[in-house]
Amino acid sequence: MNMTERLSEQLAEAVEALVQVCREFPVAVEVFPSAVVEPHRVVVLLPGGGLNARASFATAGDRSLAEFLAAAGYLPIGVTPREDAADAADAREAADWGLAAHRTDVERVLTAVDEYLGLPYDLLGHSAGAALALDLAAQSGCAAGRVLVLDTTGPYDPETEPDWSARAAALCDEFQRRLAAGELLLDPGLKAAFAAFSATGGSPEVRERLTLALTRTSELPGPVNWIYHRGHSAGGESLDLDVWARAMAELGSGVQPLAMLRDLAALWAGREEVYRIDWSAIRADVVWVNGGLGRGDHDLGARLIRAGGARVDYRVAPGFGHGDMVWASQAQDAVWPLLLDQPIQ
């Protein structure tokens, strides 16, 4: 059964037209329909930095987040950013691949969704994709009904979190320097690490090294590792290295544009002269769930959105690492229902 055979004839034709027109865009668009539920809304899925839509949202040990959303009546449409297809020839263009460029790419997809499907839509993002979703929602004319946020960071509060804010400002300056020196792409190494995992058949030694890297990320060197309260995963039953390996095998380049990382660091630091989201301009309802061991409890972004008049449900899921929010089997009972079922106060 192909994708469109799962949809009504009229919607299947519209989806085929949407996919066809999106092939002209620098992003890749993929649709994940339910086999049994006819959708009544679209949810546009925006993956984390260096990842693509299939790796982030359609890879799981049991039911994926895309399948969970489809069963709830959504038509999940994943948008994979342009850097997933990057190669050496593209590197010189990556100086301009900041959040604004990513936002423009997704706005083209949203225009096509509205034109071809005519269904209401929500935005769901994880990590960098969640920051992008919030940036999209702050734009005039954004028609998203809800913004569903999984484990991302808004600005640190300079009054109550001065150390975090200062560290983010220093990181923003570091990325500015590296960009000026001609370094345009960053490879976080996950794709290569899991390629070695697969090549060795998941040997005990490789499993041990990967478990350490994923569960104690904040203690390891790396320009952005300090942002996690502990790591990508809580470990134990939450960490299925085979699921991680399948997700990493879906990746294209696996790289992150430094321009995007600079803009994210600017958001964390409140460096509005570098990059700014007008939090008060967000009108969509926001459901924001962070992992206690991932990005942790830093709620200034949520408070700024609420102060602008939007309804915000901000929560922290204790015991969940950054990647656990999309890949841990426990998330489908403890995290994902919070995106759909909780009333917004």
Salt bridges, closest charged atoms under 4 A:
GLU30 OE2 - ARG54 NH2 2.23
GLU83 OE1 - HIS102 NE2 2.76
ASP105 OD2 - ARG82 NE 2.83
GLU107 OE2 - ARG103 NE 3.76
ASP122 OD1 - ARG41 NH2 2.64
ASP135 OD2 - ARG103 NH1 3.37
ASP151 OD2 - HIS322 ND1 2.46
ASP157 OD2 - ARG303 NH2 3.07
GLU161 OE2 - HIS298 ND1 2.57
ASP173 OD1 - ARG271 NH1 3.09
GLU174 OE2 - ARG178 NH1 2.91
GLU183 OE2 - ARG178 NH2 2.79
GLU219 OE2 - ARG216 NH2 2.54
ASP242 OD1 - ARG207 NH2 3.47
ASP263 OD1 - ARG262 NE 2.96
GLU272 OE1 - ARG276 NE 3.49
GLU273 OE2 - ARG271 NE 2.47
ASP278 OD1 - ARG276 NH2 3.81
ASP285 OD2 - ARG311 NH2 2.72
ASP299 OD1 - ARG303 NE 3.07
ASP313 OD1 - ARG315 NE 2.92
